[in-house]
Amino acid sequence: MKPSTELFKLIKSLTKSEKRFFKLSSSLQQGEKNYLKIFDYIETQDEYNEASLKKEFKKETFIKHLPSEKNHLYKLILKSLRSYYAEQNVNSTLKQELKNVDILYNKALYKECEKFVSRAKQIAEKNEKFYYWFELISWEKKLLESAYESGEFGTDLDKLVQEEEMVIAKLRNLAEYTIVYSKINLIFRTGGFTRNEAERLVVEDIANYHLIKGKNTALSTKAASICYYIKGLCAATNRNYSDSFQFFNRTKEILDNNPLIKIDSSQRYLMTLIHLLRCYIDSCEFDKAKELIVEIRDLPSKKGFKSVDIAVRIFGNVYNQELVLLHKSGNFDKSVELIPVIEKHQLNFTEKVSKEMEVLLSYNKAYSYFGVGEYKKSLVYLNEVLNDNEQNLRQDVYSFARLFNLVLHYELGNYEFLEYVIKSTNRYLSRHDRDDKIENICIKYIRKLAKTSVEINRLEIFEEFNMELRAPLEDHNERVVLEYFDINAWVTSKLKKISFEQAILMNLES
């Protein structure tokens, strides 16, 4: 039996049209439909409550077999969804066609079977479904054997074998690109941007892989789109936004020019746009970034982009980037105004938003409130990050969150507590090999500031802080800190006695 929460989540995930289709298909069935009573009742619940369900139907005989009834309902919903999406999904279409081929062949209806194989193969070829294409060639060879037995020799076996070899080569080529993509994606998802020579060498090895560095190595449109996407990720990981933009833009062009492949690669297309958005923001092309946000949010109106998965990914990625855009442009008031809107929408995607997106949203909310001087609210959101450390996820964010935490406690005047926080931060950074120059400089001066009560002395410390930051911030590796927290703007705000927001705007103008 499926756990009750899974049934509840499945019902709650259904769109209005999916529910209508389920009800319609159920109405065509004969016999008792106790499962519909369960469906309707669970649909009304905000949280799953089995006790309430049992109480509602205590007089019904089916309640004695509730586990099996729920299991039956779960299976019926999935069956309904398979039918609903059968015509909308290429994989579903090809699976159905292969079932038809199998049935017709077993009935010795070879000519009819051949028609289905031919039709399905065209679909597989157009959509670059190499696995299905390979399977359909196997059926063609099977049908050829039957034809030989009947004395028919119309089909050229050599051509069929050549086609088979070509499909295998494309399948192998695509699989290899997919493996390389998994490697660079893992690096980005676990550590974020490269910070030292060792990390950069790992990325360089991927960028120099013969299928990535070489020319004309992709044997299909899908493989080509993945190739440029990998190039873009490698460049982005090294914060080379110029190259990153070119590679992601090329990925977009390939997919735009091949609509069927674009629909089948909807996730990659969306993430390509997200990466292009990051490039615009990091290049301070804010107007272009705003235009692209509108384009991304419009994607669900397009064919192939109507899934819940796409909607969730758009929600998490776009709102995160919108907050970053407002931070980079020094518009913290608007970023704070956006937070209630985000949290309202977030309720619609409970348990669907990825951990990475949750962490980034919490961090960016904390940064928004910091930017307007609401340090207590900022700390609430930052603690969501600090108290939920996933060991295999975005250690860059968790590390810089600890530096951010030091600045927050200083602003809140928690000077005595700061010494404990500093020791804890040192241990964490050392354990995760994140104690680089910038981190050590920040810790050194925040410790000094916490121990000083005289304003003039603090200004002197900030002067020293500012001087010592200059050289590291010229280093490409060390400047990564500015992607997470503009420590330069914060120090400037203290020296010039202006707001953090004003300091960011001043740096933008200079």
C-alpha positions in Angstrom: 0.0 0.0 0.0 1.1 3.5 -0.7 1.6 5.6 2.4 -1.4 7.9 3.0 0.7 11.1 2.6 1.8 10.0 -0.8 -1.9 9.6 -1.9 -2.6 13.0 -0.4 0.4 14.6 -2.2 -0.6 13.0 -5.5 -4.2 14.3 -5.3 -3.1 17.8 -4.3 -0.6 17.9 -7.2 -3.4 17.4 -9.8 -4.4 20.4 -12.0 -8.0 21.2 -12.7 -7.9 19.6 -16.1 -6.2 16.4 -14.7 -9.0 16.2 -12.1 -11.7 16.6 -14.7 -10.1 13.9 -16.8 -9.9 11.5 -13.8 -13.6 12.1 -13.0 -14.6 11.7 -16.6 -12.7 8.4 -17.0 -14.1 7.2 -13.7 -17.7 7.9 -14.8 -17.2 5.5 -17.7 -16.4 2.6 -15.3 -19.1 0.2 -14.0 -19.8 -0.8 -10.4 -19.3 0.9 -7.0 -16.9 3.9 -6.9 -15.9 4.2 -3.3 -12.5 5.5 -4.3 -14.2 8.6 -5.6 -15.7 9.3 -2.2 -12.2 9.0 -0.7 -10.8 11.2 -3.6 -13.4 14.0 -3.0 -12.9 14.0 0.8 -9.1 14.1 0.6 -9.3 16.9 -1.9 -11.0 19.1 0.6 -8.3 18.6 3.3 -5.4 21.0 3.8 -3.4 18.4 5.6 -4.0 14.6 5.5 -6.1 13.4 8.4 -7.0 9.7 8.3 -9.0 9.8 11.5 -11.2 12.5 10.0 -11.6 10.3 6.9 -12.6 7.3 8.9 -15.1 9.3 10.9 -16.7 10.7 7.8 -17.3 7.3 6.3 -17.7 5.2 9.4 -21.1 3.8 8.2 -19.7 2.7 4.9 -18.5 -0.9 4.5 -15.5 0.1 2.4 -13.9 1.9 5.4 -13.0 -1.6 6.8 -10.7 -2.0 3.8 -9.4 1.5 3.7 -5.7 0.6 3.0 -6.6 -1.4 -0.1 -9.1 1.3 -1.2 -6.4 4.0 -1.0 -4.0 1.8 -2.9 -6.6 1.2 -5.6 -7.3 5.0 -5.8 -3.5 5.7 -6.1 -3.2 3.3 -9.0 -6.3 4.6 -10.8 -5.0 8.2 -10.6 -1.7 7.2 -12.1 -3.5 5.2 -14.8 -5.6 8.3 -15.6 -2.5 10.5 -15.8 -0.8 8.1 -18.1 -3.8 8.3 -20.4 -4.0 12.0 -20.0 -0.4 12.6 -21.1 -0.2 9.7 -23.6 -0.7 12.1 -26.6 1.4 14.9 -25.1 4.5 13.0 -24.4 6.8 11.5 -27.1 8.0 8.7 -24.8 4.4 7.7 -24.0 3.5 7.7 -27.7 6.5 5.5 -28.6 5.8 3.1 -25.8 2.2 2.7 -27.0 3.4 2.2 -30.6 5.8 -0.5 -29.5 3.0 -2.3 -27.6 0.9 -2.1 -30.8 3.8 -3.5 -32.8 4.2 -6.4 -30.3 0.5 -7.3 -30.4 0.3 -7.2 -34.2 3.4 -9.3 -34.6 2.2 -11.9 -32.3 -1.0 -12.1 -34.3 1.1 -12.6 -37.4 -0.2 -9.4 -38.9 3.2 -8.5 -40.3 2.2 -5.9 -43.0 0.1 -4.0 -40.4 3.0 -4.3 -37.9 5.4 -2.9 -40.5 3.2 0.2 -40.8 3.3 0.9 -37.1 7.1 0.3 -37.0 7.7 2.7 -39.9 5.5 5.4 -38.3 7.1 5.1 -34.8 10.6 5.2 -36.3 9.8 8.5 -37.9 8.7 9.9 -34.6 11.8 8.5 -32.8 14.1 9.9 -35.5 12.6 13.4 -35.4 12.7 13.5 -31.6 16.2 11.9 -31.4 14.9 9.0 -29.2 17.8 6.8 -30.0 16.9 4.0 -27.6 13.4 3.6 -29.1 14.9 4.0 -32.6 17.3 1.1 -31.9 14.4 -1.0 -30.6 12.3 -0.3 -33.7 15.2 -1.3 -36.0 15.3 -4.6 -34.1 11.6 -5.1 -34.9 12.4 -4.3 -38.6 15.0 -7.0 -38.6 12.5 -9.4 -37.0 10.0 -8.5 -39.7 12.6 -9.0 -42.3 13.2 -12.6 -41.1 9.4 -13.2 -41.4 9.5 -11.8 -45.0 12.4 -14.0 -45.9 10.5 -17.0 -44.7 7.7 -16.0 -47.0 10.1 -15.6 -50.0 10.1 -11.7 -49.9 13.4 -10.0 -50.3 12.5 -6.4 -50.7 14.3 -4.9 -47.7 18.1 -4.4 -47.8 19.6 -5.9 -44.6 22.9 -4.2 -45.1 21.3 -0.8 -45.0 19.4 -1.8 -41.9 22.6 -2.9 -40.2 24.3 0.4 -41.2 21.4 2.4 -39.7 21.6 0.3 -36.6 25.4 1.1 -36.2 24.7 4.8 -36.8 22.0 4.8 -34.1 24.2 3.0 -31.6 27.0 5.5 -32.2 24.6 8.4 -31.6 23.2 6.8 -28.5 26.7 6.1 -27.1 27.8 9.7 -28.0 24.8 11.2 -26.2 25.3 9.0 -23.2 29.0 10.1 -22.9 27.9 13.8 -23.0 25.3 13.1 -20.3 28.0 11.5 -18.1 30.3 14.6 -18.5 27.4 16.9 -17.7 26.6 15.0 -14.5 30.2 15.6 -13.4 30.3 19.4 -13.9 26.7 19.7 -12.5 27.8 17.9 -9.3 30.7 20.3 -8.9 28.5 23.3 -9.2 25.7 21.9 -7.0 28.1 20.9 -4.2 30.6 23.7 -4.2 29.4 26.6 -6.4 32.2 28.7 -7.9 35.8 27.5 -8.0 38.0 29.2 -5.4 41.5 27.7 -5.7 43.8 26.0 -8.1 42.8 22.5 -7.2 39.1 23.2 -7.8 39.9 25.0 -11.0 42.0 22.1 -12.3 39.0 19.7 -11.8 36.8 22.0 -13.9 39.6 22.4 -16.5 39.8 18.6 -16.9 36.2 18.6 -17.9 36.5 21.6 -20.2 39.5 19.9 -21.9 37.7 16.5 -22.3 37.9 15.6 -26.0 34.2 15.6 -26.5 33.9 19.1 -25.0 37.1 20.8 -26.3 37.1 19.2 -29.8 35.0 20.4 -32.8 32.1 18.6 -34.4 32.1 15.8 -31.9 28.4 15.8 -31.2 26.5 13.4 -33.3 23.0 14.8 -32.6 21.2 18.0 -31.8 20.7 16.8 -28.2 24.4 16.0 -27.8 25.3 19.4 -29.3 23.0 21.3 -26.9 24.5 19.4 -23.9 28.1 20.0 -25.2 27.6 23.8 -25.2 25.7 23.7 -21.9 28.7 21.9 -20.3 31.0 24.6 -21.8 28.7 27.2 -20.3 28.7 25.5 -16.8 32.5 25.2 -16.8 32.9 28.9 -17.7 30.2 29.9 -15.1 31.9 27.9 -12.4 35.1 29.8 -13.0 33.0 33.1 -13.1 34.0 33.7 -16.8 30.7 35.4 -17.6 31.7 36.5 -21.1 32.4 32.9 -22.3 29.6 31.5 -20.2 27.1 33.9 -22.0 28.3 32.8 -25.4 28.0 29.1 -24.6 24.6 29.3 -23.0 23.4 31.6 -25.8 24.6 28.9 -28.3 22.7 26.3 -26.4 19.6 28.4 -26.6 20.0 28.9 -30.4 20.4 25.1 -31.0 17.2 24.3 -29.0 15.2 27.3 -30.5 16.1 26.0 -34.0 14.9 22.5 -33.1 11.4 22.8 -31.5 10.9 19.1 -30.9 14.2 18.7 -29.2 13.6 21.9 -27.2 10.3 20.5 -25.9 12.0 17.2 -24.9 14.8 19.2 -23.2 12.5 21.6 -21.4 14.4 21.5 -18.2 17.7 22.2 -19.9 16.2 25.0 -21.9 14.8 26.6 -18.8 18.1 26.3 -16.9 19.9 27.7 -20.0 17.8 30.9 -19.7 18.4 31.0 -15.9 22.2 30.9 -16.6 21.9 33.7 -19.2 19.9 35.7 -16.6 22.8 35.3 -14.2 25.2 36.5 -16.9 23.2 39.6 -17.4 23.0 40.3 -13.7 26.7 39.8 -13.1 27.5 42.0 -16.1 25.2 44.7 -14.6 23.0 44.6 -17.7 19.9 45.0 -15.5 17.4 46.0 -18.2 18.2 42.9 -20.3 17.9 40.8 -17.1 14.4 42.2 -16.4 13.3 41.4 -20.0 14.6 37.9 -19.7 12.7 37.4 -16.4 9.5 38.3 -18.2 10.4 35.8 -21.0 11.1 33.0 -18.5 7.9 33.6 -16.5 6.0 33.3 -19.8 7.4 29.8 -20.5 4.5 27.8 -18.9 2.2 29.3 -21.7 4.3 27.5 -24.3 3.9 23.9 -25.4 6.2 21.5 -23.5 6.6 23.8 -20.5 3.3 23.3 -18.7 4.4 20.7 -16.1 4.5 21.3 -12.3 8.2 20.5 -12.3 8.9 23.4 -14.7 6.6 25.7 -12.6 8.5 24.8 -9.4 11.9 25.4 -11.1 10.8 28.8 -12.5 9.5 29.8 -9.1 12.7 29.0 -7.2 15.3 30.1 -9.8 13.6 33.3 -11.0 12.7 34.7 -7.6 16.2 34.0 -6.4 17.7 35.8 -9.4 15.2 38.6 -9.0 16.4 39.2 -5.4 20.0 39.1 -6.6 19.2 41.6 -9.3 17.7 44.0 -6.8 20.7 43.5 -4.4 23.3 44.1 -7.2 21.4 47.2 -8.3 21.2 48.5 -4.8 17.4 48.3 -4.5 16.9 46.6 -1.2 13.6 48.2 -0.4 12.0 46.5 -3.4 13.7 43.2 -2.5 12.1 43.4 0.9 8.7 44.2 -0.7 9.1 41.1 -2.8 9.6 38.7 0.1 5.9 38.4 1.1 5.0 37.7 -2.5 7.6 35.0 -2.7 6.4 33.4 0.6 2.8 33.4 -0.6 3.8 31.6 -3.8 6.1 29.3 -1.8 3.1 27.9 0.0 1.8 26.6 -3.3 5.0 24.6 -3.7 5.3 23.0 -0.3 7.8 20.1 -0.3 8.3 20.6 -4.1 11.0 23.3 -4.0 14.5 21.7 -3.9 16.7 22.1 -0.9 19.2 24.2 -2.9 16.4 26.6 -3.8 15.2 26.8 -0.2 18.7 27.6 1.0 19.3 30.2 -1.6 15.9 31.9 -1.0 16.5 32.0 2.8 20.0 33.5 2.2 18.7 36.1 -0.3 15.8 37.1 2.1 18.4 37.5 4.9 20.5 39.7 2.6 17.4 41.8 1.6 16.6 42.6 5.2 20.3 43.3 6.0 20.3 45.8 3.1 17.5 47.9 4.8 19.1 47.6 8.2 16.5 45.2 9.7 19.2 43.0 11.3 16.9 40.9 13.5 14.7 39.8 10.6 17.8 39.2 8.6 19.2 36.9 11.3 15.9 34.9 11.4 16.3 34.0 7.7 20.1 33.4 7.9 19.6 31.0 10.8 17.4 28.9 8.4 20.5 28.5 6.4 22.9 27.9 9.3 20.7 25.4 11.1 20.1 23.3 8.0 23.5 22.4 6.6 23.4 19.7 4.0 26.9 18.3 3.8 26.7 17.5 0.1 25.0 20.7 -1.0 26.3 24.3 -1.9 29.1 24.5 0.7 29.9 27.9 -0.8 26.6 29.3 0.4 26.9 27.7 3.9 30.5 29.0 4.2 29.8 32.6 3.3 26.6 32.5 5.4 29.0 32.2 8.4 30.8 35.3 7.4 27.5 37.1 6.9 26.6 35.8 10.4 29.6 37.6 12.0 28.7 40.9 10.3 25.1 40.5 11.5 26.0 39.9 15.1 28.4 42.9 15.0 25.6 45.1 13.7 23.3 43.8 16.4 25.9 44.6 19.1 26.3 41.0 20.2 30.0 41.7 21.0 30.4 39.1 23.8 28.7 36.4 21.8 30.8 37.2 18.7 33.9 35.6 20.2 32.1 32.2 20.4 30.7 32.7 16.9 34.1 33.5 15.5 35.6 30.3 17.1 32.7 28.2 15.6 33.2 29.9 12.2 37.0 29.2 12.2 36.4 25.5 13.0 33.8 25.2 10.2 35.9 27.0 7.6 39.0 25.0 8.5 37.1 21.7 8.4 35.7 22.5 4.9 38.9 24.0 3.5 37.2 27.4 3.1 39.6 29.5 5.3 40.9 31.6 2.4 42.4 35.2 2.6 39.2 37.1 2.6 37.7 34.9 5.3 40.7 35.3 7.5 40.8 39.1 7.0 37.1 39.4 7.9 37.4 37.3 11.0 40.5 39.2 12.1 38.9 42.6 11.9 35.5 41.8 13.1 37.2 40.3 16.3 39.0 43.6 16.7 35.9 45.6 16.2 34.0 43.6 18.7 36.7 44.2 21.3 36.7 48.0 20.7 34.1 50.3 22.2 35.6 53.7 21.2 34.1 55.0 17.9 37.4 56.7 16.7 39.2 53.4 17.2 36.6 51.6 15.3 37.0 54.0 12.4 40.8 53.3 12.4 40.1 49.5 12.4 37.7 50.0 9.4 40.5 52.0 7.7 42.9 49.1 8.2 40.2 46.6 7.2 39.6 48.5 4.0 43.4 48.7 3.2 43.9 45.0 3.7 40.9 44.1 1.6 42.2 45.9 -1.5 44.9 43.4 -2.6 42.8 40.2 -2.2 39.8 41.8 -4.0 42.0 42.2 -7.0 42.5 38.5 -7.0 39.9 36.7 -9.2 39.6 33.8 -6.8 39.1 36.0 -3.7 36.5 38.3 -5.4 34.1 35.4 -5.3 33.0 36.7 -1.8 31.2 39.6 -3.6 28.9 37.1 -5.2 27.5 36.4 -1.8 28.2 39.4 0.4 29.6 42.8 -0.7 32.1 43.1 2.2 33.7 46.0 0.3 30.4 48.0 0.3 29.9 47.2 4.0 33.3 48.5 5.0 32.8 51.6 2.8 29.4 52.3 4.4 31.1 52.4 7.9 33.9 54.6 6.7 31.7 57.1 4.9 28.8 56.8 7.4 26.3 56.0 4.7 23.9 53.1 4.3 24.9 49.8 2.9 22.6 50.4 -0.1 24.2 53.8 -0.8 27.6 52.2 -0.7 26.6 49.6 -3.3 25.2 52.4 -5.5 28.3 54.4 -5.1 30.5 51.4 -6.2 28.2 50.9 -9.2 28.8 54.5 -10.3 32.5 54.3 -9.9 
